[in-house]
């Protein structure tokens, strides 16, 4: 699945909605859907805020019976950073969540920018301890 999104505040909501349709078809466990929604929101929001996107973001989703891989492309070549903000900070934890909850994640250079991707294994207990804590 490939989708182009306008780099606007509602982009994360639209991305979640489109990806959920695909996940419903695959009968993905609920805890995986929750984690995927969270991580998808973080990488799309980062692209909107920091990706210096001119026209569109590119969302790619590759799903199999065993895993889902999501990529978000923007036109800023700078990779995201995993920050360690102080407890009182109101933001800066997005990539920390991706780093903690995704089975794997990375950044691929592409012409004129990058794509930030993450992979989740499809299992009932994915991330449930981290979400509860």
Secondary structure, 3 states (H helix, E strand, C coil): CEEEEECCCCHHHHHHHHHHHHHHHHCCCHHHHHHHHHHHHHHHHHHHHHCCCCCEEEEEEEECCCEEEEEEEECCCCCCCCCCCCCCCCCCCHHHHHHHHCCEEEEEEECCEEEEEEEEECCCCCCHHHHHC
